[in-house]
Structures are given as C-alpha cells and as structure tokens.
Amino acid sequence: MSGTTLDYHNDSPSLSVIEALADELETDPVELEPLYHFVDPEALDQLFQEGTHGDVRVEFVYGDHTVAVQGDGTVVVDETVHERQ
C-alpha cells in the first residue's frame, strides 16, 4: 500500500480529498458533488495546516464512501490509500 504526503505550501487537504474521490469513482473532479455538502473544506484545510501532528485524523462519509484524512497528509477512501497525481 502506498501513501501520499501533502506539500502544505502547494496543496490543500480538501483538494487532495477531491482528487482521491475522483480517482476512486473514476470520474472528473468537476463531476463530483461539492465537498462542502459533506465536510467544511476550509475547516479541514485549517485543521491540517503545516505542523499538524501525525496522530490527527478526520473521517467523514461522502455519499456511500468513507473518507479519512490523516495528520501526515494521507487520504484514504474506502480503505484505499490514494497517491497524489
């Protein structure tokens, strides 16, 4: 299993979640239902700012999918770790 670590200067956790969901659902990110219907993207980005400890984890449901964002920047959708593209 491979993982991804965010570059907090260039990436936001919310954008990484969108990319992971699009990959999991095999669709274009613009075709997804807005993330803010399921979680506050700004709060997610603030929670995982640079310097976040690795033991932080946020888990939420997006439609029929379970999404987890970990303090090290790893995004997991339905137990599958998604690498940045």
Buried (B, 14 or more C-beta within 10 A) or exposed (E): EEBBEBEBEEBBBBBBBBBBBBBBBEEEBEEBEEBEEBBEBEEBBEBBEEEBEEEEEBEBEBEEBEBBBBBBBBBBBEEEBBEBE
